[in-house]
Amino acid sequence: MTVYISPNPGKEQAADTARRAAQLLLMQEAAVLMRDNLKESCYVEGVQYLPLEECLPRTDVILTIGGDGTILHEANFTLQYQKPILGINIGRCGFLATCEVDEMEEKLAALVRGEYLLDNRMLLYVRVLGEDGWEGHALNDVVVTKGRLQQAIDFSIYCDDILVEQYRGDGVIVATPTGSTAYSLAAGGPILDSQTKGIVVTPICPHSLTSPAMVFAQERKINICVGQVIDNEVFLSCDGAAEYPLSAGSTAEIRLSDQIVQLVTFSRADQFQAIDQKLRSRR
């Protein structure tokens, strides 16, 4: 087995954890790859340090070191390669990462032995209708939100071209089941089983007494139409990445992507264990 290790350079523990992971994998006789620009900070004898474009085609599994944001970045960045991702969590929560630091020895050995499962997660595809045709993918969510703190925005939500709701508020979250435990949950949306084939639409601070989150079948096409705005300060983002500005009258079309992301897991109950251990402890 060949494993490509991708540590988050912004995390204090990332380099040390990456070195330890590499040592454990090499002890299991796996081949280990890292980007060549990490050779100084993450050097381990036996690791091959190569340009990124050489690492990804050769790897069997991508091992991220960080939090869920690291997995989301890697999933979008490496989408064309369709490699499964295993996350080692050194972040605050880590719903997508199925290995904690103190589990590395056990779980990395199981990985090399092939004793793991692949969890197929749906992606959303979004495009802005119009001349420029901006597009993107999201494993967690697509968010349309205002820029000004004082300004509420009018949004119209269409399902398969039928108007289903109108909001006035701070924005709208369109989430996958994977993303239902992220921003959507914080905004009052439901938690979905990651294997549910659905799309959650959750308003952000709606100025209404009756604006519940809605769950649509994955085959549906969701359109978000932006009402009048000041100075074009409405933005669209995928998985928290760089924001794309939307003007008044813009429409973002969101639907199921024809691509998936595979996450390495060691139990079909990993999602619910994460909810129990990481959400309930916050009460």
Rosetta blueprint (number, residue, H / E / L):
1 M L
2 T E
3 V E
4 Y E
5 I E
6 S E
7 P E
8 N L
9 P L
10 G L
11 K L
12 E L
13 Q L
14 A H
15 A H
16 D H
17 T H
18 A H
19 R H
20 R H
21 A H
22 A H
23 Q H
24 L H
25 L H
26 L H
27 M H
28 Q L
29 E L
30 A L
31 A E
32 V E
33 L E
34 M E
35 R E
36 D H
37 N H
38 L H
39 K L
40 E L
41 S L
42 C L
43 Y L
44 V L
45 E L
46 G L
47 V L
48 Q E
49 Y E
50 L E
51 P L
52 L H
53 E H
54 E H
55 C H
56 L H
57 P H
58 R H
59 T L
60 D L
61 V E
62 I E
63 L E
64 T E
65 I E
66 G E
67 G L
68 D H
69 G H
70 T H
71 I H
72 L H
73 H H
74 E H
75 A H
76 N H
77 F H
78 T L
79 L H
80 Q H
81 Y H
82 Q L
83 K L
84 P L
85 I E
86 L E
87 G E
88 I E
89 N E
90 I L
91 G L
92 R L
93 C L
94 G L
95 F L
96 L L
97 A L
98 T L
99 C E
100 E E
101 V H
102 D H
103 E H
104 M H
105 E H
106 E H
107 K H
108 L H
109 A H
110 A H
111 L H
112 V H
113 R H
114 G L
115 E L
116 Y L
117 L E
118 L E
119 D E
120 N E
121 R E
122 M E
123 L E
124 L E
125 Y E
126 V E
127 R E
128 V E
129 L L
130 G L
131 E L
132 D L
133 G L
134 W L
135 E E
136 G E
137 H E
138 A E
139 L L
140 N L
141 D E
142 V E
143 V E
144 V E
145 T E
146 K E
147 G L
148 R L
149 L L
150 Q L
151 Q L
152 A L
153 I E
154 D E
155 F E
156 S E
157 I E
158 Y E
159 C E
160 D L
161 D L
162 I E
163 L E
164 V E
165 E E
166 Q E
167 Y E
168 R E
169 G E
170 D L
171 G E
172 V E
173 I E
174 V E
175 A E
176 T L
177 P L
178 T H
179 G H
180 S H
181 T H
182 A L
183 Y H
184 S H
185 L H
186 A H
187 A L
188 G L
189 G L
190 P L
191 I L
192 L L
193 D L
194 S L
195 Q L
196 T L
197 K L
198 G E
199 I E
200 V E
201 V E
202 T E
203 P E
204 I E
205 C L
206 P L
207 H L
208 S L
209 L L
210 T L
211 S L
212 P L
213 A L
214 M E
215 V E
216 F E
217 A E
218 Q L
219 E L
220 R L
221 K L
222 I E
223 N E
224 I E
225 C E
226 V E
227 G L
228 Q L
229 V L
230 I L
231 D L
232 N L
233 E L
234 V E
235 F E
236 L E
237 S E
238 C E
239 D L
240 G L
241 A L
242 A L
243 E L
244 Y E
245 P E
246 L E
247 S L
248 A L
249 G L
250 S L
251 T E
252 A E
253 E E
254 I E
255 R E
256 L E
257 S E
258 D E
259 Q E
260 I E
261 V E
262 Q E
263 L E
264 V E
265 T E
266 F L
267 S L
268 R L
269 A L
270 D H
271 Q H
272 F H
273 Q H
274 A H
275 I H
276 D H
277 Q H
278 K H
279 L H
280 R H
281 S H
282 R H
283 R L
